[in-house]
Amino acid sequence: MATPAKARTPPKRVGLQRTREENAQETAQDYVEMIAELIATAGEARVTDLARRMGVTHVTVNRTIQRLRRNGLVTALPYRSIFLTSSGRRLSEASRRRHRIVSEFLRSLGVPGDIADADAEGMEHHVSRQSLAAFARHLGRRS
């Protein structure tokens, strides 16, 4: 039996939904990575520090932290430090590892370090597992 026309989701809408989900994942990865970095360097991650480092307002950070809490990646209380859950730490480590591999791969091709780091920041979120594994093999390491 065919699905009624009203119940089908138009292909363009599916594509837009996928793009929104990927953007949300990219944001989550960037935030947990920055939270881990702040904890490692400053001993804590605060909304004001995240806003300054991410170049956004504290309102944006608060909304994002609420979403990260709902997704089980952080714990936070109002006016307190933000902490990564074990899931948040795993996501941060995976994101940092992807960034490092992509950056090192680009450097191995002769891309200057500062440009490789900047390019890796965007690429790390979109590189496939297969490509990442190939980059790692090229660098002589296990993926």
C-alpha positions, 0 to 999 in steps of 0.5 A, a space after each residue: 500500500 502506498 503512503 499517502 502524499 501528505 504523509 511523505 516528507 519532501 526530499 528537500 526537507 529531509 536534506 535540510 533536516 540532515 543539515 541541521 542535525 549535522 550542524 548541531 553535531 558540529 556545534 556539540 563537538 566544538 563545545 565539548 572540545 573547548 570545555 575540555 581545553 578550558 578545564 585542562 588549562 584554567 581548571 574550569 569552564 565557565 559560560 563567560 570563558 566559552 563565550 569569549 573563546 567561541 566568539 558568541 554571546 553568553 545567551 548563545 552559550 547558555 542555550 547550547 549548554 542546555 542542549 548539551 545537558 539534554 544530550 548527556 554531554 555536560 553537567 552544569 548548574 546556573 552560575 557554576 562551572 561546566 563539566 563534561 560527562 563521560 560521554 562528553 569526554 569521549 566526544 571531545 577526545 574523538 574530535 580532538 583526535 580527528 582534528 590532529 589527524 586532519 591537521 597533520 595530514 595537511 601539513 604532510 602535504 606541505 600546507 603551513 601549520 597555521 593554515 592546516 590547523 584552521 582548515 582542519 577545524 572545519 574538515 574534522 567534522 565532515 571527514 568520513 571514517 574511511 578518509 580519516 583512516 587513509 589519512 592516518 595510514 598516510 601518516 604511518 599510524 593506526 586509525 
